[in-house]
Amino acid sequence: MTETSSSSSSKTIISKDIPSEHVLAVKEIFERVGIHASLPQNSTSKDFYSDLFRDLFKVDHVQRGRVSCIVPVLPVVCNYYNGLHGGAVAAIAERASIACARTVVADNKQLFLGELSISYLSAAKLKEVLVVEGSVLRSGRNLTVVASEFRIKKTKKLVFTSRATFYHIPAAKL
């Protein structure tokens, strides 16, 4: 069975050995979570996501090897279930970890994110305010490791943790 996708002119190919009731169930799930919906016009503009996250969180305090940020859970970064979207968690973890690593790595070295792991322990619901605290676990000549915790500000409940490994790229000497 082949179906035409409603969001573009491409065709969705569905294997013939999948029962039609399974295909309908998958289609209903996609429709329920809004996958079939088209993207808002402004989402295709340059730096849309960077601007979105730049305005989302505020720096609370910075010290050597530690960074703390405040992040409100707004509708623009929520998933279908009105919780902070997993992709938003990853983007926030990356930004907070880079800022934390920068407190111990010389400015003349570029950082390359080599690994980012996230544990989604619980949901951060719409209108909650999170405190994101990052700390450098290890920093050497060639890499820096940062751990972050996301807690609900009001209850101190731990909802996400992350661990980022940054590789240092020395500045070229030309």
CORBEL-V869656 format. One record per residue. N is the residue number from 0. RES is the residue in one small letter. SS is DSSP state (h for helix, s for strand, l for the rest). PSI is psi in degrees with one decimal (* if undefined). Layout:
# CORBEL-V869656
n:N res:RES ss:SS psi:PSI
n:N res:RES ss:SS psi:PSI
This chain:
# CORBEL-V869656
n:0 res:m ss:l psi:135.5
n:1 res:t ss:s psi:134.4
n:2 res:e ss:s psi:149.3
n:3 res:t ss:s psi:132.0
n:4 res:s ss:l psi:137.6
n:5 res:s ss:l psi:-20.2
n:6 res:s ss:l psi:-9.6
n:7 res:s ss:l psi:177.9
n:8 res:s ss:l psi:-2.9
n:9 res:s ss:l psi:162.6
n:10 res:k ss:s psi:142.5
n:11 res:t ss:s psi:127.6
n:12 res:i ss:s psi:125.8
n:13 res:i ss:l psi:128.6
n:14 res:s ss:l psi:142.7
n:15 res:k ss:l psi:-17.2
n:16 res:d ss:l psi:4.6
n:17 res:i ss:l psi:127.4
n:18 res:p ss:l psi:144.6
n:19 res:s ss:h psi:-31.3
n:20 res:e ss:h psi:-29.5
n:21 res:h ss:h psi:-40.5
n:22 res:v ss:h psi:-44.8
n:23 res:l ss:h psi:-38.5
n:24 res:a ss:h psi:-42.5
n:25 res:v ss:h psi:-42.8
n:26 res:k ss:h psi:-41.5
n:27 res:e ss:h psi:-39.9
n:28 res:i ss:h psi:-47.8
n:29 res:f ss:h psi:-43.3
n:30 res:e ss:h psi:-39.3
n:31 res:r ss:h psi:-37.5
n:32 res:v ss:l psi:3.4
n:33 res:g ss:l psi:17.4
n:34 res:i ss:l psi:-28.6
n:35 res:h ss:l psi:-15.1
n:36 res:a ss:l psi:148.1
n:37 res:s ss:l psi:157.7
n:38 res:l ss:l psi:147.3
n:39 res:p ss:l psi:149.4
n:40 res:q ss:h psi:-42.1
n:41 res:n ss:h psi:-13.8
n:42 res:s ss:h psi:-14.0
n:43 res:t ss:h psi:0.9
n:44 res:s ss:l psi:156.1
n:45 res:k ss:l psi:135.3
n:46 res:d ss:l psi:22.7
n:47 res:f ss:h psi:-50.4
n:48 res:y ss:h psi:-37.4
n:49 res:s ss:h psi:-44.6
n:50 res:d ss:h psi:-39.6
n:51 res:l ss:h psi:-48.5
n:52 res:f ss:h psi:-29.5
n:53 res:r ss:h psi:-39.7
n:54 res:d ss:h psi:-13.2
n:55 res:l ss:h psi:-47.4
n:56 res:f ss:s psi:151.9
n:57 res:k ss:s psi:141.9
n:58 res:v ss:s psi:129.8
n:59 res:d ss:s psi:-55.0
n:60 res:h ss:s psi:154.6
n:61 res:v ss:s psi:130.9
n:62 res:q ss:s psi:169.8
n:63 res:r ss:l psi:119.6
n:64 res:g ss:l psi:3.2
n:65 res:r ss:s psi:140.4
n:66 res:v ss:s psi:141.5
n:67 res:s ss:s psi:133.5
n:68 res:c ss:s psi:154.0
n:69 res:i ss:s psi:129.2
n:70 res:v ss:s psi:114.5
n:71 res:p ss:s psi:143.4
n:72 res:v ss:l psi:102.4
n:73 res:l ss:l psi:159.6
n:74 res:p ss:h psi:-30.9
n:75 res:v ss:h psi:-20.6
n:76 res:v ss:h psi:20.5
n:77 res:c ss:s psi:153.0
n:78 res:n ss:l psi:-172.4
n:79 res:y ss:l psi:-27.9
n:80 res:y ss:l psi:14.7
n:81 res:n ss:l psi:36.8
n:82 res:g ss:s psi:160.9
n:83 res:l ss:s psi:126.7
n:84 res:h ss:l psi:140.2
n:85 res:g ss:h psi:-36.6
n:86 res:g ss:h psi:-35.3
n:87 res:a ss:h psi:-39.3
n:88 res:v ss:h psi:-46.5
n:89 res:a ss:h psi:-43.0
n:90 res:a ss:h psi:-41.5
n:91 res:i ss:h psi:-43.2
n:92 res:a ss:h psi:-42.8
n:93 res:e ss:h psi:-48.6
n:94 res:r ss:h psi:-45.7
n:95 res:a ss:h psi:-38.3
n:96 res:s ss:h psi:-39.9
n:97 res:i ss:h psi:-45.7
n:98 res:a ss:h psi:-42.1
n:99 res:c ss:h psi:-45.8
n:100 res:a ss:h psi:-37.1
n:101 res:r ss:h psi:-20.1
n:102 res:t ss:l psi:-14.4
n:103 res:v ss:l psi:-13.1
n:104 res:v ss:l psi:133.8
n:105 res:a ss:l psi:144.2
n:106 res:d ss:l psi:-24.6
n:107 res:n ss:l psi:-4.3
n:108 res:k ss:l psi:133.5
n:109 res:q ss:s psi:149.2
n:110 res:l ss:s psi:137.7
n:111 res:f ss:s psi:121.9
n:112 res:l ss:s psi:111.6
n:113 res:g ss:s psi:-27.1
n:114 res:e ss:s psi:138.5
n:115 res:l ss:s psi:119.9
n:116 res:s ss:s psi:142.8
n:117 res:i ss:s psi:136.6
n:118 res:s ss:s psi:118.2
n:119 res:y ss:s psi:96.8
n:120 res:l ss:l psi:-33.6
n:121 res:s ss:l psi:178.0
n:122 res:a ss:l psi:147.1
n:123 res:a ss:l psi:104.7
n:124 res:k ss:s psi:159.9
n:125 res:l ss:l psi:136.5
n:126 res:k ss:l psi:-1.3
n:127 res:e ss:l psi:158.7
n:128 res:v ss:s psi:129.6
n:129 res:l ss:s psi:149.2
n:130 res:v ss:s psi:122.9
n:131 res:v ss:s psi:118.2
n:132 res:e ss:s psi:122.5
n:133 res:g ss:s psi:145.1
n:134 res:s ss:s psi:143.3
n:135 res:v ss:s psi:122.9
n:136 res:l ss:s psi:-37.6
n:137 res:r ss:s psi:138.4
n:138 res:s ss:s psi:124.6
n:139 res:g ss:l psi:-160.2
n:140 res:r ss:l psi:-33.5
n:141 res:n ss:l psi:-13.4
n:142 res:l ss:s psi:158.9
n:143 res:t ss:s psi:135.7
n:144 res:v ss:s psi:129.2
n:145 res:v ss:s psi:134.7
n:146 res:a ss:s psi:141.1
n:147 res:s ss:s psi:148.0
n:148 res:e ss:s psi:137.2
n:149 res:f ss:s psi:118.9
n:150 res:r ss:s psi:147.5
n:151 res:i ss:s psi:126.1
n:152 res:k ss:l psi:-43.5
n:153 res:k ss:l psi:-43.9
n:154 res:t ss:l psi:-10.6
n:155 res:k ss:l psi:13.1
n:156 res:k ss:l psi:131.5
n:157 res:l ss:s psi:122.6
n:158 res:v ss:s psi:-31.8
n:159 res:f ss:s psi:150.6
n:160 res:t ss:s psi:153.7
n:161 res:s ss:s psi:159.2
n:162 res:r ss:s psi:125.1
n:163 res:a ss:s psi:137.0
n:164 res:t ss:s psi:122.6
n:165 res:f ss:s psi:133.2
n:166 res:y ss:s psi:140.7
n:167 res:h ss:s psi:132.4
n:168 res:i ss:s psi:111.1
n:169 res:p ss:l psi:148.6
n:170 res:a ss:l psi:141.3
n:171 res:a ss:l psi:140.6
n:172 res:k ss:l psi:91.4
n:173 res:l ss:l psi:*
